[in-house]
């Protein structure tokens, strides 16, 4: 995985953080999610790498950035607590 990328595991999967922004979730049940917000070419590449290719990333459900931020902050606090 690229630098400036963090994968935070949680009970049901892994959430991807690019720099300081949560951008994607891989769930154990296969119901993957990705931000609907465009960030940058680099972040898009990181998301594609996280999912194992652009075609797989494109199949992930697009969700709001605010929802990803809320999930990510909760997971980060839980992992650090």
C-alpha positions in Angstrom: 0.0 0.0 0.0 1.1 3.5 -0.7 2.5 5.9 1.9 0.1 8.3 3.4 -2.4 5.5 3.5 -3.7 3.8 6.7 -5.9 0.7 6.8 -7.9 0.5 10.1 -9.3 -2.9 10.8 -12.6 -3.3 12.7 -14.9 -6.1 13.6 -16.6 -6.2 10.2 -13.8 -5.3 7.8 -11.2 -2.6 7.1 -11.6 1.2 6.4 -9.1 3.0 4.2 -7.8 6.5 5.2 -5.9 8.5 2.6 -3.9 11.2 4.3 -6.5 12.5 6.8 -9.6 11.4 4.9 -11.6 8.2 5.1 -12.3 7.1 1.6 -13.4 3.4 1.4 -14.6 0.4 3.4 -14.0 -3.3 2.7 -16.5 -5.4 4.6 -16.1 -9.0 5.4 -19.6 -9.7 3.9 -18.6 -8.2 0.6 -20.8 -5.1 0.9 -17.9 -2.7 0.1 -18.4 1.1 0.2 -16.4 4.0 -1.3 -16.8 7.8 -1.1 -18.9 9.4 -3.7 -16.7 12.5 -3.5 -13.8 13.0 -5.9 -10.5 13.8 -4.0 -7.6 13.3 -6.4 -5.9 11.1 -8.9 -3.6 9.8 -6.1 -6.6 9.0 -3.8 -8.4 7.2 -6.7 -5.3 5.1 -7.3 -5.1 4.2 -3.6 -8.8 3.2 -3.6 -8.3 1.0 -6.6 -5.2 -0.6 -5.0 -7.2 -1.1 -1.8 -10.0 -3.0 -3.6 -7.6 -5.0 -5.9 -8.3 -3.1 -9.1 -10.5 -0.4 -10.6 -13.2 -2.8 -11.8 -13.6 -4.1 -8.2 -13.5 -0.5 -6.8 -16.2 0.5 -9.3 -18.5 -2.2 -7.9 -18.4 -0.7 -4.4 -21.5 1.2 -3.2 -20.9 5.0 -3.3 -21.8 6.7 0.0 -21.5 10.2 1.3 -18.2 11.6 2.6 -19.8 12.6 5.8 -21.0 9.0 6.5 -17.5 7.7 5.8 -16.0 10.3 8.1 -18.4 9.4 10.9 -17.6 5.7 10.5 -13.9 6.3 10.3 -13.8 8.5 13.4 -15.8 6.0 15.4 -13.5 3.1 14.3 -10.4 5.2 14.9 -11.6 6.1 18.5 -12.6 2.4 19.2 -9.2 1.1 18.0 -7.3 3.7 20.1 -9.5 3.2 23.1 
